[in-house]
Amino acid sequence: MAKVNEKAPTAPRKTITVVMALANKMMDELRFEDRVNEQVDWDKHHWAVSPGGLAKAVALSTLTDMRTPLTHIQERLRPYDLAHLTGYEVERHDVNSFNVGRALERIGEADYNRIYEGAALAALHQYSVPVGRLHSDTTTVSFYGEYDAENIDLTEEERKELLQIEKGYNKDGRPGCKQMVVGQIVTGQGIPLANRALDGSTSDIEWNKQSLDYLESLRANGFAHGAYVADSKLVTRELIERMNGGPGRVSFVSRCPANFEDKLESRMIEKAYEEGAWEDLGQLGSGKKASSYRSQSFSGPVCGGPVRLLVLESSALMAKAELSLEKEAAKLGPIVKALEKKTFACREDAEKEYGRFEKLKELKLFSCTAKIQEETLKKWPRGRRNAATRPTVAQTYRVKAEKVGRDEEACLRHVRNESCFVIISNITDKTTTDRELLETYKGQYAVENSFRQLKGPSLASVIYLKNPKRIQALTMILSFSLLLRALIQHRLRAGLAKRQKDCPGEPVYAGWNGRELKNPTFKLLYEQAANCFYEREKLGEYSFIWPHAEAQYIVGSLLLLMGETVGSILA
């Protein structure tokens, strides 16, 4: 049996992970703490850590691997060197849920959108991020518990402007939960420029109106941008007229909704099949599930302005449409059997039932021929029969299906409509090809990926807070955490692109399992550097720990792509 000698307990180590140290450096470069403190009303003599420092600690805590809720932020930050991260020589208990809550409330009373959006625009300059196209969408964040707005000291006007946590259409399948809506605008690289907390019943149309206001302010601040991409709720007469009008014209790309302008989508699909001048665009993306597309492009006036209507046929959607026909056919069998089992006392009733059957929605893609069968039913009286006993005779009627099959014309229309969708845009110049327009629209995954991270376990999957101002402030801080992740990923990819240009034919083997690096992600750096950390020797002096040689090569290579080393991050 092994001999174990116990030693006296020592003070816990104060460490900083590589990713946390990198994020901390970037927050300093973007002046996050100063931006918060400049907007917030506070007195430095009464705060051990400033509101900006506390907000910074919350943002950095989302980069830990703990699943501890934010209400126990002390536990999240227990192993880390808060003196370096916050810039204050403080004890861990100074960064606690009470002080963080107090800071959130002060931030919620300030112009928190200005704090975030100012930092996001500064990041574009700092890290040379091209704006290009912008993608916009909304999601919902669910809440448990209640908040008591009546106990907040507000004027009646301020009370009306409070964030309304209420029930509405929930995009996570939680219709019973109260929620807020988060509206986001991201660049093509997935960097969120705007991330706003909205009332729980805010519609996508309302958000698009706010987004267009933001685009105007973006342009006023000297930032040019490419196409504005959003889902079909962008396509209304009011918004299209606004985007097409005057000096504030906005180039947009969206999906044409089914009920827009007298079913414009279905009319364009029908026209495309009539003309048959399809252009093969090939596959978009890679992998077994990548869909192939064919396109036809039309131009014309819509809502008083010229638009381009791009009809796209997708191989993946066509396969789904064919499968849906098979499912509908399978549903029809039991319905026909139930009809044939029914008996009627007169022919008229049987004919009425057959007429009702023909109008069923399950039959809209199929044709059915049937006849009315007359049956004679003899019913003998009970008891022993004799020569005079006679049965009562009744005539009954049944509907007998003779032939049930596809309505070929209806099925063809169904497959065509389900296999196609229409992109609508006011980018009508011929220099933008059909494939480029499709790629622009499909880039919408950038905002969807950002929302997926927002709802991850370490961020805001479900929030329990009682004060609406704190909720808004926390949303801003979580948004900043998303911004940091997106910026790190952008720096990795920009660095790799530069290296491939400078050193062609020299791959970097720093991908998953040591494979060639192609599309580095924040997650790759985060997981590979999980056990790489700085250990504090004394204030301002650290030792760096590499867990093994493979981590040293991979993490070191990834940092070099960003122009960093383990020494420069803490410098």
Phi and psi in degrees as a GROMACS rama.xvg file:
@    title "Ramachandran Plot"
@    xaxis  label "Phi"
@    yaxis  label "Psi"
@TYPE xy
-66.2213  143.279  ALA-2
-89.5953  131.226  LYS-3
-119.831  124.362  VAL-4
-105.59  124.77  ASN-5
-85.9138  141.298  GLU-6
-114.03  159.408  LYS-7
-65.9781  143.718  ALA-8
-63.0228  144.877  PRO-9
-112.659  167.435  THR-10
-64.0888  141.705  ALA-11
-62.2099  145.046  PRO-12
-68.4988  147.924  ARG-13
-106.661  116.988  LYS-14
-126.683  168.267  THR-15
-142.519  127.815  ILE-16
-74.0019  160.007  THR-17
-59.4928  -47.9044  VAL-18
-65.8609  -38.5078  VAL-19
-66.4944  -40.7226  MET-20
-65.5432  -40.0702  ALA-21
-64.2015  -45.8453  LEU-22
-62.7725  -38.3164  ALA-23
-62.6197  -42.6206  ASN-24
-62.4138  -42.4197  LYS-25
-66.4514  -37.5154  MET-26
-63.3176  -37.342  MET-27
-67.0941  -40.821  ASP-28
-63.588  -31.5927  GLU-29
-92.4868  3.15344  LEU-30
57.2638  41.5344  ARG-31
-62.153  -49.7196  PHE-32
-60.7058  -44.1925  GLU-33
-64.6249  -40.1819  ASP-34
-60.3311  -41.8386  ARG-35
-65.8095  -49.6212  VAL-36
-63.2693  -32.1728  ASN-37
-70.1098  -27.0957  GLU-38
-93.3691  -19.8554  GLN-39
-97.7959  144.327  VAL-40
-86.3985  110.074  ASP-41
-154.844  161.73  TRP-42
-120.055  116.891  ASP-43
-63.1344  -19.2507  LYS-44
-75.1134  -15.1312  HIS-45
-111.907  9.30159  HIS-46
-128.114  120.105  TRP-47
-66.072  -36.4734  ALA-48
-128.496  135.122  VAL-49
-65.4291  160.015  SER-50
-55.354  -39.0307  PRO-51
-65.6997  -38.2853  GLY-52
-65.401  -39.9331  GLY-53
-67.8057  -40.9969  LEU-54
-62.256  -38.6409  ALA-55
-63.8829  -41.0841  LYS-56
-63.0776  -39.477  ALA-57
-63.8365  -45.7515  VAL-58
-61.0432  -43.9394  ALA-59
-69.2496  -29.0464  LEU-60
-65.4952  -22.4192  SER-61
-73.6101  -8.95639  THR-62
-95.8217  6.42713  LEU-63
-85.2769  165.803  THR-64
-98.0306  17.8156  ASP-65
-91.4443  152.043  MET-66
-103.028  15.0227  ARG-67
-67.4244  133.186  THR-68
-65.911  161.726  PRO-69
-64.6206  -20.7909  LEU-70
-65.5379  -18.5744  THR-71
-115.135  53.7771  HIS-72
-64.1641  -26.2949  ILE-73
-59.5812  -38.5767  GLN-74
-70.6242  -36.4615  GLU-75
-60.3627  -39.392  ARG-76
-99.3381  7.82208  LEU-77
-52.6604  -47.4186  ARG-78
-81.631  -3.79394  PRO-79
-102.021  156.372  TYR-80
-83.3226  92.4841  ASP-81
-68.592  -25.008  LEU-82
-61.5877  -42.885  ALA-83
-74.881  -41.2685  HIS-84
-70.4076  -37.1847  LEU-85
-98.1577  -15.9583  THR-86
82.1432  7.03921  GLY-87
-122.218  139.157  TYR-88
-82.2864  84.4128  GLU-89
-121.609  164.306  VAL-90
-86.6795  156.862  GLU-91
-60.4157  -33.7243  ARG-92
-70.7822  -11.3329  HIS-93
-73.2492  -24.3152  ASP-94
-100.158  81.2906  VAL-95
-122.662  174.279  ASN-96
-63.4052  -32.6054  SER-97
-67.1703  -50.1819  PHE-98
-65.9108  -38.5556  ASN-99
-63.9537  -42.114  VAL-100
-61.6051  -39.6284  GLY-101
-65.4003  -39.9021  ARG-102
-66.6522  -40.7045  ALA-103
-60.4071  -39.486  LEU-104
-65.9053  -41.4694  GLU-105
-65.3813  -40.7988  ARG-106
-65.4465  -38.327  ILE-107
-63.9477  -24.7209  GLY-108
-83.5615  -14.2514  GLU-109
-93.7044  -176.001  ALA-110
-87.6081  79.7918  ASP-111
-69.117  -30.2494  TYR-112
-64.2926  -36.8853  ASN-113
-65.3722  -38.2606  ARG-114
-59.7021  -51.9266  ILE-115
-67.043  -50.5094  TYR-116
-67.4609  -31.6404  GLU-117
-65.0185  -41.8874  GLY-118
-67.1058  -38.4663  ALA-119
-64.6917  -41.9045  ALA-120
-68.0571  -35.853  LEU-121
-62.9976  -34.3309  ALA-122
-65.5275  -32.8378  ALA-123
-60.4775  -42.1121  LEU-124
-71.0637  -47.7817  HIS-125
-60.0941  -41.4854  GLN-126
-113.644  19.0034  TYR-127
50.9173  53.1148  SER-128
-90.4111  119.56  VAL-129
-71.6105  140.036  PRO-130
-76.8874  -55.3196  VAL-131
57.0831  -143.1  GLY-132
-76.1231  156.575  ARG-133
-121.77  139.361  LEU-134
-116.415  139.267  HIS-135
-133.45  144.695  SER-136
-167.605  175.98  ASP-137
-128.427  157.657  THR-138
-141.892  175.095  THR-139
-117.354  144.428  THR-140
-117.998  124.644  VAL-141
-88.4483  154.463  SER-142
-130.148  147.687  PHE-143
-115.641  149.936  TYR-144
88.8166  179.89  GLY-145
-124.013  158.445  GLU-146
-121.769  146.905  TYR-147
-101.192  90.3526  ASP-148
-69.0114  -20.4806  ALA-149
-68.6992  -24.3062  GLU-150
-88.2794  2.7458  ASN-151
-92.9401  132.503  ILE-152
-76.7355  96.3611  ASP-153
-137.492  154.747  LEU-154
-76.286  166.104  THR-155
-61.6716  -38.2585  GLU-156
-65.8919  -41.8804  GLU-157
-66.498  -35.068  GLU-158
-64.2075  -35.0894  ARG-159
-66.5633  -26.3386  LYS-160
-89.5408  0.128172  GLU-161
-62.0081  148.014  LEU-162
-61.9081  127.26  LEU-163
-96.1365  108.885  GLN-164
-87.4924  107.915  ILE-165
-148.992  169.906  GLU-166
-77.4164  146.985  LYS-167
-167.696  -169.915  GLY-168
-67.4641  117.94  TYR-169
-99.5426  126.109  ASN-170
-85.741  1.60357  LYS-171
-110.523  8.47983  ASP-172
72.9426  29.7303  GLY-173
-119.654  66.5723  ARG-174
-64.3022  -20.3472  PRO-175
-84.7749  -9.8891  GLY-176
-90.1942  148.411  CYS-177
-75.0708  157.127  LYS-178
-154.467  166.452  GLN-179
-122.868  160.37  MET-180
-102.748  136.895  VAL-181
-111.684  121.162  VAL-182
-101.793  136.831  GLY-183
-137.707  142.416  GLN-184
-123.299  123.658  ILE-185
-125.059  158.517  VAL-186
-78.6192  173.482  THR-187
-60.6675  -23.5387  GLY-188
-84.545  -0.140627  GLN-189
86.2398  15.9959  GLY-190
-87.7095  115.384  ILE-191
-73.9603  115.936  PRO-192
-87.1699  -32.9932  LEU-193
-135.26  137.44  ALA-194
-149.302  98.452  ASN-195
-117.454  139.702  ARG-196
-85.417  125.725  ALA-197
-124.134  162.094  LEU-198
-55.0479  149.726  ASP-199
-62.8427  -18.8868  GLY-200
-104.068  10.991  SER-201
-63.552  129.884  THR-202
-86.8703  162.928  SER-203
-64.2354  -30.33  ASP-204
-65.6988  -43.9513  ILE-205
-62.2081  -40.2427  GLU-206
-65.1963  -39.5873  TRP-207
-63.5951  -33.7633  ASN-208
-63.3511  -44.2926  LYS-209
-64.9496  -36.76  GLN-210
-62.9962  -40.3234  SER-211
-66.5688  -34.569  LEU-212
-61.7618  -42.2777  ASP-213
-63.7148  -40.8704  TYR-214
-62.0359  -35.7492  LEU-215
-63.9913  -43.1862  GLU-216
-67.97  -34.1063  SER-217
-62.2978  -45.0714  LEU-218
-65.9153  -38.6058  ARG-219
-63.9127  -26.5846  ALA-220
-89.0117  9.71663  ASN-221
88.5745  13.2375  GLY-222
-102.647  110.69  PHE-223
-82.1194  149.353  ALA-224
-141.082  161.209  HIS-225
-86.7015  -142.714  GLY-226
-66.9745  145.442  ALA-227
-97.1076  119.918  TYR-228
-113.592  127.352  VAL-229
-149.355  166.554  ALA-230
-76.1904  -176.849  ASP-231
-62.5099  -17.033  SER-232
-68.1079  -11.5945  LYS-233
-72.1552  -23.3683  LEU-234
-89.7475  86.2458  VAL-235
-130.466  158.13  THR-236
-57.9567  -44.5737  ARG-237
-60.0496  -46.7773  GLU-238
-73.2432  -36.9434  LEU-239
-65.2966  -42.6165  ILE-240
-61.7776  -37.507  GLU-241
-67.7004  -43.4694  ARG-242
-70.9833  -26.0636  MET-243
-87.2173  -12.0586  ASN-244
-96.1687  140.264  GLY-245
64.5486  -164.997  GLY-246
-68.873  -20.0824  PRO-247
-87.8282  24.6022  GLY-248
-56.5199  135.999  ARG-249
-119.545  124.588  VAL-250
-73.6918  128.184  SER-251
-129.59  156.484  PHE-252
-138.604  128.153  VAL-253
-152.411  179.558  SER-254
-101.021  132.991  ARG-255
-72.7517  121.027  CYS-256
-71.616  156.352  PRO-257
-63.4571  -34.3162  ALA-258
-99.4562  15.2855  ASN-259
-85.7832  134.461  PHE-260
47.2589  62.2449  GLU-261
56.1458  51.6241  ASP-262
55.3622  51.6726  LYS-263
-58.554  -39.0814  LEU-264
-59.1952  -52.7233  GLU-265
-66.0849  -31.9187  SER-266
-67.6847  -38.2989  ARG-267
-69.7685  -38.0738  MET-268
-63.5472  -44.2541  ILE-269
-61.9886  -41.3146  GLU-270
-64.3143  -38.3492  LYS-271
-62.7343  -41.7876  ALA-272
-72.7449  -29.8882  TYR-273
-66.4873  -42.7763  GLU-274
-79.7414  -36.7214  GLU-275
68.1979  18.3509  GLY-276
-92.4615  59.8945  ALA-277
-75.6887  144.19  TRP-278
-111.638  127.897  GLU-279
-79.9339  117.539  ASP-280
-94.7337  -9.89945  LEU-281
75.9432  -165.884  GLY-282
-79.7476  146.611  GLN-283
-112.851  116.817  LEU-284
93.0344  -174.477  GLY-285
-131.215  168.11  SER-286
103.883  167.979  GLY-287
-65.3744  -29.5045  LYS-288
-93.2874  3.12956  LYS-289
-64.5494  134.195  ALA-290
-90.5386  148.388  SER-291
-99.3022  150.118  SER-292
-129.927  148.563  TYR-293
-122.332  150.831  ARG-294
-140.195  155.61  SER-295
-140.657  136.859  GLN-296
-114.366  135.439  SER-297
-128.492  151.922  PHE-298
-127.788  150.849  SER-299
173.82  172.149  GLY-300
-80.0309  133.861  PRO-301
-138.972  128.104  VAL-302
55.029  39.5735  CYS-303
82.0444  5.42158  GLY-304
-142.169  159.13  GLY-305
-72.6524  135.133  PRO-306
-135.512  162.715  VAL-307
-111.385  131.556  ARG-308
-117.084  110.206  LEU-309
-104.414  109.149  LEU-310
-85.7037  127.187  VAL-311
-124.61  129.316  LEU-312
-104.839  125.985  GLU-313
-110.02  131.867  SER-314
-64.9862  -35.5206  SER-315
-66.8877  -42.8575  ALA-316
-66.991  -34.6848  LEU-317
-64.6391  -41.6806  MET-318
-62.8809  -39.4065  ALA-319
-66.2129  -37.2365  LYS-320
-64.5391  -42.7159  ALA-321
-64.5423  -40.1194  GLU-322
-65.1896  -37.3755  LEU-323
-64.513  -33.4208  SER-324
-63.9562  -42.2884  LEU-325
-63.212  -39.7993  GLU-326
-66.0514  -40.5199  LYS-327
-65.762  -38.2338  GLU-328
-64.4537  -38.5073  ALA-329
-65.5137  -31.5954  ALA-330
-70.3882  -26.3336  LYS-331
-72.8523  -32.7769  LEU-332
-53.7063  -54.5849  GLY-333
-61.7744  -31.9374  PRO-334
-67.8957  -41.436  ILE-335
-65.0596  -42.5826  VAL-336
-61.0256  -42.378  LYS-337
-62.5369  -37.8952  ALA-338
-64.4356  -43.6584  LEU-339
-70.0145  -21.0011  GLU-340
-76.607  -21.4325  LYS-341
-74.0475  140.971  LYS-342
-117.246  148.966  THR-343
-131.751  147.927  PHE-344
-79.4751  -20.1061  ALA-345
-142.38  157.768  CYS-346
-62.4152  -37.2226  ARG-347
-59.9237  -41.1538  GLU-348
-64.5862  -39.7055  ASP-349
-63.965  -40.9608  ALA-350
-66.3104  -37.9022  GLU-351
-63.6999  -41.6503  LYS-352
-64.9942  -38.8484  GLU-353
-66.3201  -37.5475  TYR-354
-63.0091  -40.2524  GLY-355
-64.8456  -40.5591  ARG-356
-60.6534  -41.5214  PHE-357
-63.7747  -23.4323  GLU-358
-91.89  -1.05721  LYS-359
-61.8786  141.342  LEU-360
-63.9917  -26.8473  LYS-361
-68.1287  -15.0967  GLU-362
-101.744  3.11705  LEU-363
-66.9243  -21.6194  LYS-364
-103.193  5.88434  LEU-365
-132.158  159.745  PHE-366
-117  144.728  SER-367
-139.63  125.53  CYS-368
-108.517  140.993  THR-369
-147.74  164.276  ALA-370
-131.853  157.645  LYS-371
-92.3551  118.275  ILE-372
-95.6767  130.97  GLN-373
-97.2348  130.299  GLU-374
-125.418  140.539  GLU-375
-101.396  124.495  THR-376
-112.988  117.85  LEU-377
-97.31  132.036  LYS-378
-125.58  112.613  LYS-379
-84.3114  145.401  TRP-380
-70.6371  158.701  PRO-381
-71.6822  157.499  ARG-382
100.566  -178.007  GLY-383
-74.0716  136.988  ARG-384
-90.0383  150.813  ARG-385
-129.919  -171.958  ASN-386
-63.8651  -26.1677  ALA-387
-90.3982  -7.50688  ALA-388
-70.8541  130.363  THR-389
-129.756  142.401  ARG-390
-78.9263  156.179  PRO-391
-84.6607  139.579  THR-392
-112.469  128.212  VAL-393
-127.693  139.82  ALA-394
-94.3404  126.862  GLN-395
-122.898  163.082  THR-396
-133.848  141.961  TYR-397
-130.53  154.718  ARG-398
-96.7468  121.261  VAL-399
-112.457  115.612  LYS-400
-74.2412  126.578  ALA-401
-96.225  -39.4158  GLU-402
-148.343  123.199  LYS-403
-122.732  123.351  VAL-404
-156.621  177.86  GLY-405
-68.5995  142.162  ARG-406
-86.4164  100.712  ASP-407
-57.8344  -38.8111  GLU-408
-67.816  -44.5711  GLU-409
-65.5567  -39.3335  ALA-410
-66.4075  -38.4012  CYS-411
-63.1361  -44.899  LEU-412
-60.9049  -41.8436  ARG-413
-61.7651  -49.0052  HIS-414
-63.3885  -40.8155  VAL-415
-64.6757  -45.1722  ARG-416
-67.5197  -38.0759  ASN-417
-78.1021  -20.5114  GLU-418
-87.3441  -12.4767  SER-419
-120.57  155.091  CYS-420
-142.586  164.737  PHE-421
-122.736  125.898  VAL-422
-93.2706  132.481  ILE-423
-114.142  136.733  ILE-424
-155.108  152.459  SER-425
-97.6716  14.6399  ASN-426
-87.3996  94.6938  ILE-427
-103.265  -3.92466  THR-428
-69.4619  147.526  ASP-429
-77.7651  -7.13084  LYS-430
-71.944  -22.5285  THR-431
-91.4694  113.017  THR-432
-76.1208  166.716  THR-433
-59.3985  -41.9978  ASP-434
-64.8701  -41.0986  ARG-435
-63.6552  -38.7392  GLU-436
-66.9067  -40.3587  LEU-437
-63.5388  -43.2501  LEU-438
-62.8128  -36.7524  GLU-439
-61.8504  -45.452  THR-440
-67.3211  -43.2343  TYR-441
-67.1769  -17.1939  LYS-442
-64.6868  -2.27414  GLY-443
-60.2052  -17.938  GLN-444
-59.653  -20.305  TYR-445
-60.7796  -43.2569  ALA-446
-76.1644  -32.4011  VAL-447
-65.8651  -40.0046  GLU-448
-64.0664  -37.6038  ASN-449
-64.0562  -41.6675  SER-450
-64.3008  -36.283  PHE-451
-62.4418  -39.4591  ARG-452
-69.6554  -38.2052  GLN-453
-58.0657  -35.1309  LEU-454
-93.8817  9.1971  LYS-455
-67.9255  163.696  GLY-456
-57.1543  -33.8612  PRO-457
-81.5605  -9.02973  SER-458
-113.475  -109.507  LEU-459
-126.152  48.7907  ALA-460
-58.8351  -47.7661  SER-461
-142.562  134.864  VAL-462
-115.53  139.629  ILE-463
-123.069  102.76  TYR-464
-140.264  148.437  LEU-465
-97.2199  -15.4382  LYS-466
-114.29  122.907  ASN-467
-62.3553  -31.435  PRO-468
-66.9733  -37.802  LYS-469
-66.9369  -36.3812  ARG-470
-62.4368  -45.2534  ILE-471
-63.6293  -41.8606  GLN-472
-65.652  -41.8875  ALA-473
-64.454  -38.1165  LEU-474
-60.2034  -41.1017  THR-475
-62.5166  -42.6896  MET-476
-67.6296  -41.7015  ILE-477
-64.613  -34.6759  LEU-478
-62.9938  -38.8076  SER-479
-66.5443  -35.2683  PHE-480
-62.4773  -40.7599  SER-481
-61.5091  -42.0356  LEU-482
-59.4548  -43.9251  LEU-483
-60.8908  -44.3598  LEU-484
-61.2538  -45.107  ARG-485
-65.9073  -37.9172  ALA-486
-67.4939  -40.4232  LEU-487
-62.0278  -43.3705  ILE-488
-63.7774  -40.7884  GLN-489
-62.6  -43.1418  HIS-490
-64.2897  -38.3843  ARG-491
-61.6795  -47.0082  LEU-492
-72.1985  -38.2493  ARG-493
-64.7155  -39.6544  ALA-494
-66.0606  -39.7387  GLY-495
-65.6077  -42.3562  LEU-496
-60.5546  -41.4204  ALA-497
-65.471  -41.7466  LYS-498
-65.9627  -40.7744  ARG-499
-63.3666  -32.3345  GLN-500
-73.4967  -41.7286  LYS-501
-76.5708  -32.9753  ASP-502
-128.776  67.8449  CYS-503
-62.543  141.849  PRO-504
79.2449  9.90469  GLY-505
-120.513  85.3378  GLU-506
-67.4007  156.289  PRO-507
-105.587  118.367  VAL-508
-93.171  67.5916  TYR-509
-124.85  21.596  ALA-510
-84.5099  -169.201  GLY-511
-61.9932  134.34  TRP-512
57.4056  30.0492  ASN-513
74.8972  15.832  GLY-514
-77.3752  169.795  ARG-515
-61.9299  136.225  GLU-516
-78.9763  125.195  LEU-517
-124.299  -53.0057  LYS-518
-129.361  75.3458  ASN-519
-61.3763  143.682  PRO-520
-121.936  164.451  THR-521
-59.6472  -40.4036  PHE-522
-60.5886  -38.0066  LYS-523
-59.3956  -50.6204  LEU-524
-63.4157  -43.0917  LEU-525
-60.2473  -47.0976  TYR-526
-76.7094  -36.5151  GLU-527
-69.1368  -28.816  GLN-528
-98.0014  14.1122  ALA-529
-57.5423  -36.0657  ALA-530
-108.916  18.7469  ASN-531
-102.873  117.175  CYS-532
-148.719  160.51  PHE-533
-93.1966  139.739  TYR-534
-118.575  126.755  GLU-535
-74.1623  126.577  ARG-536
-90.0231  -49.2903  GLU-537
-156.357  174.241  LYS-538
-56.3314  120.864  LEU-539
84.9014  1.52393  GLY-540
-131.355  129.787  GLU-541
-136.226  151.853  TYR-542
-106.274  145.624  SER-543
-108.839  136.672  PHE-544
-112.158  117.444  ILE-545
-95.0677  126.634  TRP-546
-69.8728  -32.7753  PRO-547
-165.283  168.866  HIS-548
-65.1918  -34.6482  ALA-549
-63.5806  -43.7413  GLU-550
-63.5046  -38.1073  ALA-551
-61.4265  -41.7724  GLN-552
-70.3355  -48.7936  TYR-553
-66.484  -53.0614  ILE-554
-66.7727  -40.4977  VAL-555
-60.8531  -39.9474  GLY-556
-66.0729  -41.8195  SER-557
-65.244  -40.2428  LEU-558
-65.3378  -38.8655  LEU-559
-62.6807  -33.839  LEU-560
-61.1258  -28.9387  LEU-561
-92.4681  4.16911  MET-562
76.2011  25.5496  GLY-563
-121.905  160.072  GLU-564
-135.498  169.025  THR-565
-63.813  -24.5032  VAL-566
-78.2676  -38.6905  GLY-567
-72.8328  -25.8508  SER-568
-65.0446  -39.2111  ILE-569
-95.503  0.673304  LEU-570
